[in-house]
Structure formats: structure tokens, C-alpha cells
């Protein structure tokens, strides 16, 4: 894990230093600072170590990262330090990821168990078609289709109730913003304590706002869940089919254990073990999907921040978000390994 | 013994796609309905892509030099006209922004996407094959270091990494192609390494070494030809994925440059502003065209994998 993170920062460093020094320094200006530009440029050179040899520059780079100093960006979505941009945008992404992962598991585990215990049934064939399309439908196209079909104001149907984008409607916000919705330093809209507006409004008892925030999340969650579900469902199913031919399942049936218990206790528990490794791979797909989904639904999260930074040529925005995506994935893989060892006592590290 | 080597030992009955005679291979492939459908769809799309080369009609112009003059600014100055639907056979799927006909645009986009995706997958597979085979063959510290390098590339999700690399290489179309090679090779390297570990323990390798074959010769003459068939399957599955990522990056607007680039993601970008006016065909039709292609390629790849590795078939 540590060598991977080290290598990741090295890769990002190499990518970053393909840009000429003058541009690197000129992008390293804090848009909110009152210092004159010449002094800020000198500070940028000193902070990045741009006049020093490349290996020393890398040490400066690591030092900056450890101090949470990821540079500055001045794009239409955020103007200020990249670290604070990530602090503001990350919880929104977390909100989406948590719900998509939760819905995926809630649907895939029971459904996978069911179709896995009845291979060759109609449900099984339907799930096969579903997973083939799940791998093939591009997330951006699915998002657009959902906007047409279910988005408010495109087609006038009773189902068109979901907002086309954003995180919360302005009309749903209270007329006088309470203190928990205002960021004390910038004065902008930012909820506390968790920074996830859905959970914060539930904590503070504003159920109308929570409902509105959830309504904004429905279409992005469907888009994200669709692709994830296709992969996981197929995998749980094949795990179940694999386990079904094992001797201990025959033993359980022979001694008269009810079929329901055989499926739930004997088959599903063993079929889930290989599925856990797939979850780690799915997290990668999920984070990639987040970038696309957030861009289509204008959901202010890490993905939108990263795409916006790339389009508006914000070097440090791109580096910062990519590093965070990498760190999330490394940590997620670690968690999956721990869960794996916990679920399967035969595995010891 | 290494865990991965043990795993691949179990797959020792894997047959080699290049060693198998082509008749047997085709019989196996056609035995599965899904794989046959995949093969038919893939071949059909390849022919469609060739149709564009024979009869180019992108931007509604049937002549290459006129098309270039349109690309160099003529069409951008024209006021955007609303798309129309079903006007004569050439306009059968209607038009998108600036009255660009959708059907020939899709053909041009397919030729473009398919051509570059093939190049990218071949380059990625080639790099990954040599890298992985060398890593697995030399083993020890070199293997450890080389696998750490692939870990780094695999530690960032594909799309954010592709965005970052495209951005830092310069953000043009060719930069995106290089970036996709850079992000797609590690999975091939992993696969090639696993296969190589398995091959190393086989007696023909021992024979080659005792006959005095050099290490370079061992890797290029003995290991790589034997690793080719699983890599080939992975590449056919990767083709669909690369086309998807291709379209995605264009759709997100990461690739700076020509807004009239014939590309499936770019076609959707052209149609997107008209969506709120109820104009559905510039989005829906290219989308379905893309999905059917990906489904076909994936079915074909799955079918091939089933033939090579019957144990995976469930």
C-alpha cells in the first residue's frame, strides 16, 4: 500500500513537471491572496522548489502533499486552494458512492442468491440480458436517457418528477439560511457537521430539504447502480452455481436441511467470498462512473471538479482530484482485503 | 511455489487458439448462439465501417475536399438549424446540429473509433505482453519492481487517470490515444505475467534452457507465442471497453479540438443541446448504435474465452 501510494505521487509528479515551470508557477497563485503577483510568483518558485534539481523538487512535492498543500485553482466551480475545494466537494461524492454501493449490495445479494439457486430459469436468462446491457450501455447515455424519461420538464409525464441536475433546489432552501448551512469562512452554501447535505438536514430535522436533496440524488444513483449491479449480480450468481456442486451441499440436502436454509446458510455464505474481491474492482468502476455521472447531472462532487479543472486548464485541480481518487481506491482495496480475511478465516496475511 | 503459479497450473488444459485448427475453433464458436451473434454483429459493424471508406458522407458531403473546406470553418459560421427526422434514405435517421446527417456520421464515427481503438488495444496489448512476459520470466526482484509499477497504474480508476494523463500530455486527440495506451497496458501485463509463471515450470522451457537458449530468446521465442492466446481474448474484450472510454472522454469534453470530429461521443455532444426541445434522435440513435456494437464485441470475446477456458463457462 505505501509503495503504491509513493509510486502514485511519483507518477503525478512526473505528469505535473511535463508542464513548463513558468506555467506551473503562474497557476500556483492564490486567487484570494492580497499579495502582489511578483511576490506570489517568488513564493510559488520557493514552495515548489522549481529552481532546484528534479529529485529535490520531488521531496518538496511530497512535503507539500503531507502538509495538505495541493496548490490553487481558479475555475468556475471553485476559486481557492485545491485542498479546501476537495474538502467541500468530496462529501457530495461520498454521499453518492455510499448510496450506490448500498443499493447495489441490497439488490445484488438477494437477487444473485435467488437466480444462482435456480440456474436456467427465466429470471436467470433475464439477468444475463441485464448484465450484457449493463456492461455495454455507456453511463453518459444512460444518464441522458434518464433525464429524458424521468427528468422534470423534458417529457410531461407523471413520472417526470426528478430534477435534471444540481444538489438541491434553491426553492427548497429556507429563506434565511440557518447557521449550519453556511460555511463560516467563505459564506457560501456548505452544510455541517458531515458536509453531506442529506445527512445534515436529517440531523437538523429539516425533512423537506432532506427529501429534496434525495430527489436530486435519485437519477445519479440509478446511473451508477446500473453498471455496478450488472457486474456483481453475474458474479454472485456464478459463485452460487459453483458452490452448488460441492460435496457439503449434497450432504446438507441428504441429511434433510430445508432448501431455504441450504441456500441461505450453506451456499450464499460461501458464494460471497469470491464476490468480495470483485467489490474491490467495482469500486474502481464506481469512481470512474462518478466522474461521468456527476458531469451529466451537474452534481457538485469530485468528478465534476476534476472534469471542470481539466477543461479550464487548472493543473493543480487535476492533480489533486486524481491523487484523491487514487488514495480512495488504495484505501478501499485495503478495506476489502481486511473484510476478506474476516469473512474467510482460511486467509491469513 | 507462488500462489498465482499454482492457480495457473490448474488451467493447464487450456488450449492454444493459434495451435487449434481454425475449423475446430469456428465449430466451437458457432456452437454457442451468443458467440455466433457476437461474431455476426462484429463483422457487420466492420463492414459498416468499411462502407464509410467507400462512400464517405459525413457532414452531408460526399467529397473529401469539400468536407475539408467545411471542417476549416465553413460550417461553423452557419447558424445552427434545428435537426429534422427522416428526409430521404440518406437522411434516414435524421440530422443533428448544422443539418449533419446522422447515418453517414455514425459510419464515419464508427470507422474512426474502431480504427483508433484497434490501434490502442494492439499497442496496449503489445506493451503489456512484453512487460508481463519479461516480469514473469525473470522473477525475483525485477518481477517485484515491475509488478509494483503496474500496481501504480491500476491504483487509479481508469477514467480519472485517462483524464489526467490526456490533460498533461496536451489535451489533443493524439494525446488521448497515447493516454489510453498508457492506462490500458497494465491489465495485459498482469495477465501475461500469470501465464508466464505457469509456462516457466513446464518441461519445454527446461529443455530450451538446457539447450543453451538465451534469456531474451526464451522470452521472445518460447514465452510470448504461448501467452498470445489469452492476451488475444483479453484484447477482444478490451476493444469494447476502449471504444466506450473513447466516447466518454469525448463526451466529457476532455479532448480539445475540432467540434465536428466524427466520433460517437462527439455526435452525442452535438445532439445534447436539442434534447430539451424534444429532439431525441441525435442522442438515442447513435447511442443504440454504440451499445449494439459493444454488446456484439463483448459476446464474441466471451465466446472466445469460453472456448479457451471451458472451466469458466457456467
Interface residues (C-beta under 8 A of the other chain):
Chain A: X3 X4 X5 X7 X8 X10 X11 X12 X15 X16 X18 X19 X119 X132 X133 X135 X136 X137 X138 X139 X140 X141 X144 X145 X147 X148 X153 X154 X155 X238 X241 X242 X284 X285 X287 X288 X289 X291 X292 X295 X303 X306 X307 X310 X311 X318 X319 X321 X322 X325 X326 X329 X330 X333
Chain B: X148 X149 X151 X152 X153 X155 X156 X157 X158 X159 X160 X161 X163 X164 X165 X166 X167 X168 X169 X171 X240 X244 X247 X248 X251 X252 X253 X254 X265 X268 X272 X275 X276 X278 X280 X283 X284 X287 X290 X291 X294 X295 X298 X299 X314
